[in-house]
């Protein structure tokens, strides 16, 4: 638990605005996700932006490793696309999409292809500030997010659907 807390603190402390961080549009971030060729890892406390959600789903459908770290009940938020993204992993064989729960006191952040990092409230809704961080910030963020991902379990899409729609599991017939 100490390692998890220190990772969360490191991520939260690393979000100090810098003059070197350029402001970008949600369209630029969506395009970066669409053209990603290595991986996508993100902390999204919510996702109300359909183009970004579509980009994440399509990345997983291209068999690109996608990791979504989010709050425990984020898939329950009205208008959230997180459940839709998680359903990309409901196919057989499953896509390389990990959906896991973490509690962070930090803005939304996404690391694309291990070198490009974007963060800010605009990632959630498509409205608001989004900044592109430096290469060193991308590496620091990647290390933190990968550490959090390694400490959490993947949540199957089935569980999210059951929770979202109040379904209960029926025992299998024997």
Protein Blocks (a to p, Z undefined) as FASTA:
>chain_A
ZZmmmmmmmmmmmmcccfklccddfklmmmmmmmpckbccdddfbdcbfklmmmmmmmmm
nopacdddddfklmmpghiaklmmmmmmmpccddddddddddddddddddehhlaccedj
klmnopacdddddfklmmmmmmmmmmmmmmpccddfklmmmmmnopacddddZZ
